[in-house]
Amino acid sequence: ESHFVLANGNSYADGLSAAALAGALDTDGAAMLLTDGTTLTNSTLTTMARMSGTVAVGLKYVQLVGGESAISAGIATQLAASGYVVKRISGANRYATADAVAAEVKAQNGGNIGTFGGYRTAFLVNGNGYADAIAASGIAYDNKLPIYLTDGSTLSTNTAASMATNKIQKVIVLGGTAAIAEAVKTAA
């Protein structure tokens, strides 16, 4: 394994959108792993070392999902010192991070969002819970479909712009109206 996606295991928010990114990396996808936000856990580093095996230094990549409050700069430094090329995908908050991840999914997938049923497709989930995003993570990984986040009552201007920039043709809204209001579905 030469590509990894790393998210904070103590705070689910940034990890919600990371499945599609893991699926878009490398020809057969990347492993998605979790760590503590301030210290790279030994189990995570050991797993990465074991999985990357004989891959040469400089050819091992890790994408950190979330800002430095989610995954510290020290973790990025430690990974770089361990021979990984490190890239951080983040935004000002969980919604902006999901937008940034969607842009990276597109970039890693040859400039295109994945399709489902013949349409460039994305999921939209409430970013204040994790169940709906987890339910979509497998298909998001396999098909390189971004998972966008909403607060449930509004679709942010930036997320709407990201959907337009990524030429999303179909949005699959996960959860009932208690999770995502009809107005958000209409806006999407």
Order of alpha helices (4+ residues) and beta strands (2+ residues): beta-alpha-beta-alpha-beta-alpha-beta-alpha-beta-beta-alpha-beta-alpha-beta-alpha
